[in-house]
């Protein structure tokens, strides 16, 4: 059951210890959140029976507060119970204890899908007037290009231990041993000999050593693969004898056998990569993303591709599998045209976006793609200096997307996604970008107020 709640005004909030300040940041931020759009997407998930669900403003507001304060679920409940401005932000009518527990936040994150977040993101961006076509057909009616489209991608690392093959195989072996123990306990079968003490000793011999040679690592991996193969054989034998596995045991067995096959292939082929490589048993959807950064050549998490227009962000693609962001160039440009009715005047992007196809497309539609021109430099020194100056200006203007990634990772928690579910990770990333758009709108309101304030005449000054 779900009951619609009308939007709350600050004058309607009952606070027993005075009145709330309408100039508070949380009050101003609440006026910028597209609650109506979120309500439309949120309410369709519920049917008219059962206990009343928490309202949309409470669910989305709690997620926004958590991203801005960068706190855990438990600390969020404490902050909301102590701060009347946070209670107003989530739609409470009067001051009181926090109306939800920390476990409820898991349900809040599940209720906002990737499509819902994209719709709320779109509603958080000020919509300019769409250009009207002046002609009937052909290129004669195409309005002039205007605006700047910024494209870039980054990785949002997951909160997992740095993956090592031996550690991953040891965890897989322990899961198999636990499954065998559960089967023998439930069916009364005799426990087979699994040499778990010897396997543990072989693992610790490598993990505790200060210097690990390649020969020692391969020896430890080979032994763990042998232990896993034998334990899988025991479970297969139990199933052939009529033992029924639970769904949880089936999922664990499928995951472990997949890890075993991947590690066996890499061990035999002496390679360090395999398609759809699993790097964490707790989060098997996480993939290695090769970024080539100075601090980390490879990151493990979701790859995020965004577009920026006037400083507001949209998600072009969010995937845990590695992909080439240049593949989404066409989709992003055509979306810009459908949204604004014209092509952008310039596109600021990395060198990875510059190829023969994209450059030809930009020349055909009069779009300037940032970066150095392909081929030999111009012979005209004045023209070459002008191009270098233009390239430098584009590089400076593109820094806004780097600032977004830096703010998202340091202030909004995108530097380490601490949730455990795949859909929760997607929700957290989307809410962080939504908070960026809202903060951008808040800064725009503040700058507009300052311009209005300085435009007023000064009283008492003689002309």
LUMTI-309954 format. One line per 5 residues: their letters; for each residue y, x, z of C-alpha. Coordinates in steps of 0.02 Angstrom, whole numbers, plus 50000, padded with zeros to 5 digits. Example, Ala and Ser with C-alpha at 12.3 -4.5 7.8 and 13.67 -1.06 7.14 Angstrom:
2
AS	49775 50615 50390  49947 50684 50357
END
This chain:
463
XXXXX	50000 50000 50000  50174 50062 49958  50341 49987 50008  50498 50028 49911  50643 50092 50017
XXXXX	50824 50077 49965  50921 50238 49961  51006 50287 50123  51191 50320 50146  51258 50436 50278
XXXXX	51356 50292 50356  51192 50200 50388  51110 50342 50486  51108 50309 50673  51135 50467 50776
XXXXX	51153 50438 50966  51255 50596 50996  51402 50567 50878  51417 50559 50689  51352 50672 50553
XXXXX	51468 50782 50452  51479 50716 50273  51524 50891 50214  51359 50964 50271  51257 51049 50134
XXXXX	51104 50939 50165  51210 50783 50146  51285 50846 49983  51116 50903 49920  51041 50732 49954
XXXXX	51171 50655 49838  51112 50766 49694  50924 50733 49706  50865 50608 49572  50779 50495 49699
XXXXX	50767 50349 49577  50669 50448 49448  50555 50518 49582  50529 50343 49653  50474 50276 49484
XXXXX	50344 50413 49462  50288 50407 49643  50265 50219 49667  50141 50195 49523  50008 50292 49619
XXXXX	49987 50157 49750  49912 49982 49750  49965 49837 49858  49834 49854 49993  49798 49968 50139
XXXXX	49917 50048 50261  50096 50082 50203  50120 50255 50128  50263 50372 50166  50412 50339 50051
XXXXX	50451 50452 49905  50611 50518 49981  50516 50577 50134  50381 50662 50031  50494 50748 49904
XXXXX	50628 50784 50034  50502 50871 50147  50444 50982 50003  50623 51027 49959  50663 51070 50140
XXXXX	50508 51179 50151  50557 51278 49995  50736 51302 50053  50689 51354 50230  50536 51450 50168
XXXXX	50432 51396 50317  50252 51343 50349  50192 51164 50366  50192 51175 50556  50368 51245 50566
XXXXX	50432 51114 50445  50375 50976 50563  50468 51063 50705  50628 51085 50604  50630 50903 50548
XXXXX	50602 50843 50727  50750 50944 50790  50881 50929 50651  50966 50760 50616  51030 50821 50447
XXXXX	50852 50855 50390  50802 50682 50452  50941 50604 50349  50886 50707 50199  50709 50636 50204
XXXXX	50775 50457 50223  50753 50419 50408  50864 50277 50471  50898 50352 50641  50867 50507 50744
XXXXX	50691 50523 50812  50531 50626 50807  50459 50690 50643  50367 50543 50560  50228 50650 50484
XXXXX	50112 50791 50535  50081 50958 50454  49919 50898 50372  50016 50760 50282  50109 50891 50181
XXXXX	49948 50929 50086  49947 50747 50028  50132 50757 49983  50099 50905 49867  49953 50817 49785
XXXXX	50056 50662 49746  50176 50752 49628  50088 50804 49469  50152 50929 49343  50215 50786 49233
XXXXX	50306 50707 49381  50392 50871 49424  50444 50894 49241  50522 50720 49239  50615 50749 49403
XXXXX	50674 50919 49340  50743 50838 49183  50833 50706 49287  50913 50840 49396  51003 50918 49246
XXXXX	51171 50845 49193  51143 50764 49024  51281 50800 48896  51317 50680 48756  51195 50700 48614
XXXXX	51272 50751 48448  51276 50612 48319  51218 50649 48143  51358 50632 48017  51255 50624 47859
XXXXX	51117 50512 47797  50988 50644 47759  50967 50830 47724  51058 50972 47808  51231 50901 47768
XXXXX	51225 50789 47921  51168 50925 48040  51300 50954 48175  51359 51132 48206  51259 51242 48321
XXXXX	51318 51256 48501  51252 51309 48669  51142 51450 48731  50955 51442 48761  50880 51573 48877
XXXXX	50692 51604 48878  50589 51712 48993  50425 51716 49089  50365 51783 49255  50214 51780 49369
XXXXX	50208 51686 49535  50079 51785 49636  49954 51691 49742  49922 51732 49924  49756 51821 49898
XXXXX	49690 51991 49946  49703 52124 49813  49541 52101 49715  49411 52239 49721  49242 52221 49638
XXXXX	49142 52277 49788  49234 52160 49907  49213 52014 49788  49026 52046 49770  49007 52063 49958
XXXXX	49089 51894 49985  48976 51817 49853  48823 51890 49937  48876 51820 50106  48899 51646 50030
XXXXX	48723 51653 49959  48651 51707 50126  48739 51562 50211  48671 51441 50081  48494 51506 50106
XXXXX	48513 51486 50295  48572 51306 50274  48427 51263 50159  48297 51339 50277  48375 51252 50427
XXXXX	48376 51081 50343  48204 51091 50260  48107 51195 50386  48066 51329 50256  48036 51507 50313
XXXXX	48184 51621 50286  48149 51750 50151  48184 51934 50178  48360 51967 50115  48398 52137 50192
XXXXX	48569 52076 50246  48592 52217 50371  48556 52346 50238  48673 52258 50117  48810 52254 50247
XXXXX	48785 52437 50285  48796 52482 50101  48959 52387 50087  49036 52465 50241  48986 52640 50187
XXXXX	49105 52625 50040  49241 52517 50117  49264 52636 50265  49265 52794 50163  49435 52875 50139
XXXXX	49397 52947 49968  49303 52841 49843  49230 52928 49693  49187 52833 49535  49003 52873 49563
XXXXX	49006 52800 49740  49093 52641 49680  48968 52613 49540  48824 52642 49660  48894 52514 49783
XXXXX	48923 52386 49645  48747 52410 49578  48671 52380 49750  48773 52223 49782  48723 52155 49611
XXXXX	48540 52182 49655  48560 52091 49822  48646 51944 49737  48515 51931 49601  48377 51924 49730
XXXXX	48466 51793 49837  48498 51683 49684  48313 51696 49645  48271 51629 49819  48384 51477 49794
XXXXX	48311 51444 49621  48137 51450 49697  48188 51323 49830  48257 51206 49696  48097 51221 49594
XXXXX	47999 51170 49750  48099 51008 49763  48245 51055 49876  48403 50956 49838  48567 51051 49849
XXXXX	48727 50969 49909  48880 50963 49797  48962 51098 49899  48809 51210 49883  48802 51178 49695
XXXXX	48984 51225 49675  48960 51384 49776  48806 51430 49675  48896 51403 49509  49044 51506 49567
XXXXX	48936 51649 49631  48829 51656 49474  48987 51660 49367  49055 51805 49469  48888 51893 49457
XXXXX	48882 51879 49267  49060 51941 49248  49032 52089 49363  48866 52130 49280  48947 52132 49107
XXXXX	49088 52245 49166  48964 52359 49256  48849 52379 49106  48988 52394 48976  49096 52505 49087
XXXXX	49249 52398 49056  49382 52330 49174  49415 52162 49091  49318 52006 49048  49376 51835 48985
XXXXX	49425 51712 49123  49393 51841 49257  49377 51772 49434  49469 51878 49562  49456 51767 49716
XXXXX	49317 51656 49781  49439 51553 49884  49550 51520 49731  49438 51543 49578  49571 51476 49459
XXXXX	49684 51628 49489  49684 51754 49347  49753 51930 49327  49920 51932 49236  49966 52100 49160
XXXXX	50155 52118 49178  50184 52306 49168  50314 52305 49307  50354 52459 49405  50297 52391 49573
XXXXX	50140 52306 49505  50062 52330 49335  49953 52177 49363  49990 52022 49466  49872 51883 49515
XXXXX	49937 51705 49505  50014 51578 49388  50117 51630 49238  50279 51531 49224  50379 51515 49063
XXXXX	50549 51431 49082  50703 51392 48979  50882 51392 49042  51028 51292 48973  51195 51307 49064
XXXXX	51102 51383 49211  50981 51236 49234  50795 51271 49223  50653 51180 49135  50469 51223 49134
XXXXX	50406 51263 48960  50231 51315 49014  50140 51344 49178  49964 51412 49169  49848 51520 49272
XXXXX	49775 51595 49114  49871 51738 49034  49966 51688 48876  50097 51759 48760  50263 51676 48797
XXXXX	50319 51702 48617  50196 51565 48568  50308 51437 48656  50465 51492 48563  50450 51355 48434
XXXXX	50415 51218 48560  50564 51267 48666  50685 51272 48519  50628 51105 48449  50640 51027 48621
XXXXX	50820 51089 48630  50857 51008 48463  50777 50843 48514  50869 50845 48679  51045 50889 48619
XXXXX	51039 50839 48436  51085 51012 48373  51017 51188 48364  51075 51317 48492  51208 51441 48439
XXXXX	51111 51586 48515  50946 51619 48600  50936 51753 48734  50759 51820 48753  50655 51978 48770
XXXXX	50595 52087 48627  50426 52002 48634  50504 51848 48553  50573 51947 48406  50456 51949 48257
XXXXX	50469 51911 48072  50433 51725 48093  50558 51693 48233  50694 51797 48151  50670 51704 47985
XXXXX	50677 51537 48075  50838 51586 48165  50920 51646 48004  50874 51484 47917  50954 51376 48053
XXXXX	51102 51489 48092  51039 51541 48265  51076 51712 48334  50926 51787 48424  50974 51921 48549
XXXXX	50911 52099 48535  50923 52242 48411  50896 52207 48228  50732 52259 48150  50732 52407 48030
XXXXX	50856 52548 48011  51025 52543 48099  51181 52496 48000  51270 52638 47909  51441 52567 47949
XXXXX	51489 52644 48117  51613 52504 48159  51481 52372 48124  51352 52467 48225  51470 52478 48374
XXXXX	51507 52292 48361  51322 52251 48360  51293 52362 48511  51434 52275 48604  51363 52106 48560
XXXXX	51189 52159 48615  51258 52220 48781  51350 52055 48809  51191 51957 48772  51097 52066 48895
XXXXX	51227 52029 49029  51221 51842 48995  51032 51844 49004  51038 51909 49183  51050 51730 49246
XXXXX	50864 51706 49217  50826 51866 49311  50933 51801 49453  50833 51640 49452  50669 51734 49466
XXXXX	50738 51845 49603  50806 51697 49703  50646 51599 49679  50537 51742 49740  50645 51797 49886
XXXXX	50723 51634 49946  50608 51494 49886  50437 51572 49916  50384 51604 49736  50350 51786 49777
XXXXX	50189 51734 49864  50119 51559 49843  50034 51523 50009  49954 51354 49969  49767 51349 49937
XXXXX	49745 51215 49801  49782 51229 49616  49880 51067 49605  49977 51116 49761  50025 51282 49681
XXXXX	50093 51194 49528  50191 51074 49639  50266 51215 49743  50326 51307 49587  50402 51148 49515
XXXXX	50490 51103 49678  50564 51279 49688  50640 51258 49514  50703 51086 49562  50788 51162 49713
XXXXX	50869 51292 49599  50941 51153 49490  51005 51057 49641  51085 51214 49714  51164 51249 49545
XXXXX	51237 51073 49545  51300 51098 49722  51390 51258 49673  51465 51170 49522  51535 51033 49635
XXXXX	51609 51164 49752  51692 51257 49608  51762 51094 49540  51834 51054 49712  51915 51227 49722
XXXXX	51993 51206 49550  52062 51037 49602  52126 51111 49765  52219 51255 49681  52292 51138 49551
XXXXX	52387 51038 49684  52573 51080 49702  52623 51177 49858  52738 51076 49969  52902 51152 50027
XXX	52914 51280 49889  53076 51277 49794  53067 51282 49606
END
